[in-house]
Amino acid sequence: MPEFRLRRMTLQIEEIFHDGGPEAEPRRRGAVLAVVSNPFSARFEPDLQRGMEDLRPLGLRMTDRLIAALGGKEKIDGYGKGAMVGALGEAEHGALWHVPGGYAMRERLGESRAIVPSAMKVAPMGGSLDVPLGHINAAYVRSHFDAMTVTVPDAPKPDEIVFVLAMSCGGRVHSRMGGLEVWQVKGEDGLR
């Protein structure tokens, strides 16, 4: 049974008032980052999937913390996830986060049909990750195509992984690219 020992958890919250245009109702977005030991570092492990179940409680804990920090699930309409793997690991170790991270957000947010956008990479200590964001029920809502840049100054160490969950309340502050609008979402297939 792999052990992902939690070293630290960081919460990043942003309020965006404008992006060069007129001041608007602030848009909130946030991320929670967990720095954990990588039980697969410095070796090739053919069976990684067993680690996903071990990460499920961490996914739920991080989701609950982020929802609370953003003021409740009813305000959240965008999400994404990611991972930064230290130099002794491989990008595939970050892929362990797909199920425990994505499913935790879907479970806690309730109705959420769209795929959870994701990014992962091998990164140096203090590296940054652009976590993609998308609408929780309709992947084609252009106002919600976004990313949140996250970093932890002392992570990932070579034998660690930084797992990330991100959520947003509203689309980009000055979105005006047309296409499918939030009020047009049917939420039937995760696309429209």
C-alpha positions as a printed Julia matrix, in Angstrom:
192×3 Matrix{Float64}:
   0.0    0.0     0.0
   1.67   3.26   -1.09
   1.96   6.07    1.41
   1.49   9.69    0.36
   2.65  11.44    3.52
   1.28  14.99    3.7
   4.0   17.57    4.41
   2.03  20.78    3.91
  -1.17  22.19    2.48
  -1.48  25.65    0.99
  -4.55  27.65    0.05
  -4.43  30.4    -2.58
  -7.45  32.69   -3.07
  -7.7   35.48   -5.65
 -10.26  38.25   -6.13
 -10.06  39.84   -9.57
 -11.68  43.27   -9.84
 -10.67  44.13  -13.41
  -8.32  43.01  -16.12
  -7.58  46.38  -17.65
 -11.22  47.27  -18.29
 -13.79  48.85  -15.98
 -13.98  47.66  -12.4
 -16.48  44.82  -12.13
 -18.07  42.59   -9.55
 -15.03  40.68   -8.26
 -14.46  37.21   -9.58
 -13.06  34.73   -7.09
 -10.92  31.74   -7.81
  -8.85  29.57   -5.56
  -6.58  26.59   -5.35
  -5.58  24.19   -2.63
  -2.21  22.48   -2.94
  -1.06  19.41   -1.02
   2.63  18.55   -0.87
   3.01  14.81   -0.34
   5.8   12.25   -0.45
   6.02  10.26   -3.68
   6.13   6.55   -2.8
   7.09   5.75   -6.4
  10.07   8.11   -6.74
  13.45   6.92   -8.05
  12.07   3.68   -9.5
   9.74   2.4   -12.18
   6.53   1.0   -10.75
   4.42  -0.91  -13.31
   1.21  -0.77  -11.22
   0.4    2.78  -10.17
  -3.39   2.52  -10.07
  -3.46   1.16   -6.52
  -2.32   4.6    -5.37
  -5.54   6.27   -6.56
  -7.69   4.8    -3.79
  -5.13   5.87   -1.18
  -5.44   9.47   -2.42
  -9.25   9.59   -2.22
  -9.41  10.95    1.38
  -6.91  13.67    0.47
  -9.03  14.69   -2.53
 -12.13  15.01   -0.36
 -10.28  16.93    2.36
  -8.83  19.39   -0.15
 -12.19  19.82   -1.89
 -13.98  20.59    1.38
 -11.34  23.13    2.34
 -11.5   24.92   -1.01
 -15.3   25.01   -1.14
 -15.37  26.55    2.35
 -12.73  29.14    1.4
 -14.74  30.19   -1.66
 -17.94  30.65    0.34
 -19.89  27.49   -0.45
 -20.58  25.2    -3.37
 -23.52  27.2    -4.72
 -21.13  29.97   -5.86
 -18.67  27.68   -7.66
 -19.13  27.07  -11.38
 -15.6   26.32  -12.6
 -12.95  23.75  -11.74
  -9.64  22.18  -12.68
  -6.85  20.06  -11.23
  -3.16  19.42  -11.64
   0.03  17.97  -10.26
   3.72  18.81  -10.12
   6.0   15.83   -9.65
   9.51  16.2    -8.23
  12.58  15.32  -10.3
  12.86  11.74   -9.01
   9.35  10.98  -10.23
   7.62  10.9   -13.58
   4.62  12.72  -15.05
   2.6    9.51  -14.77
   2.78   9.85  -10.98
   0.82  13.09  -11.37
  -1.81  11.2   -13.36
  -2.69   9.38  -10.13
  -4.66  12.53   -9.29
  -7.23  12.21  -12.1
  -9.71  10.05  -10.21
  -9.22  11.11   -6.55
  -8.99  14.82   -7.36
 -11.64  15.04  -10.07
 -14.18  12.72   -8.48
 -13.83  14.43   -5.09
 -14.8   17.78   -6.61
 -17.7   16.25   -8.53
 -18.95  14.46   -5.42
 -18.89  17.57   -3.25
 -20.1   20.08   -5.86
 -23.08  17.94   -6.86
 -24.26  18.43  -10.4
 -21.11  18.66  -12.51
 -21.07  16.96  -15.87
 -18.11  18.48  -17.69
 -14.68  16.9   -17.69
 -12.34  18.35  -15.07
  -9.5   20.04  -17.01
  -6.07  18.9   -15.92
  -2.35  19.62  -16.24
   0.66  17.82  -14.83
   4.38  17.96  -15.2
   7.71  17.12  -13.65
   8.83  20.33  -11.96
  11.75  21.72   -9.98
  11.35  22.93   -6.41
   9.51  26.26   -6.55
   8.13  25.47  -10.0
   4.78  26.8   -11.12
   1.81  25.15  -12.78
  -0.95  26.72  -14.85
  -4.02  24.79  -13.72
  -6.68  24.92  -16.45
 -10.23  25.88  -15.46
 -13.49  25.13  -17.21
 -17.22  25.33  -16.47
 -18.44  22.47  -14.28
 -21.42  21.54  -16.49
 -20.56  22.61  -20.03
 -17.09  22.41  -21.55
 -18.0   24.88  -24.33
 -18.67  27.89  -22.06
 -15.92  30.21  -23.33
 -16.16  32.66  -20.42
 -14.79  29.94  -18.15
 -11.73  28.97  -20.26
  -9.03  30.12  -17.87
  -6.04  29.04  -15.82
  -4.74  29.75  -12.35
  -1.0   29.77  -11.78
   0.06  28.08   -8.56
   3.37  27.52   -6.82
   4.8   26.37   -3.5
   8.25  27.91   -2.9
   9.77  24.81   -1.28
   8.05  22.1    -3.33
   8.1   19.71   -4.93
  11.29  18.29   -3.49
  12.72  15.59   -5.79
  10.79  12.85   -3.95
   7.47  14.72   -3.62
   4.3   15.49   -5.55
   2.21  18.65   -5.31
  -1.45  17.81   -5.97
  -3.69  20.77   -6.87
  -7.44  21.4    -7.01
  -8.73  24.72   -8.34
 -12.21  26.25   -8.49
 -13.72  29.51   -9.66
 -16.82  31.57   -9.02
 -17.81  33.02  -12.38
 -16.08  33.39  -15.71
 -13.24  35.73  -16.64
 -13.96  39.2   -15.31
 -14.16  40.85  -18.77
 -15.26  37.88  -20.86
 -16.68  38.94  -24.21
 -15.81  36.14  -26.62
 -19.38  35.01  -27.28
 -20.23  31.38  -27.84
 -22.2   29.4   -25.31
 -23.17  31.62  -22.37
 -23.74  30.39  -18.82
 -27.46  31.11  -19.01
 -27.68  28.83  -22.1
 -26.14  25.77  -20.41
 -28.36  22.68  -20.53
 -25.9   20.55  -18.54
 -27.0   17.31  -20.2
 -23.81  15.95  -21.74
 -20.97  17.93  -20.22
 -20.43  19.84  -23.46
 -23.33  22.28  -23.78
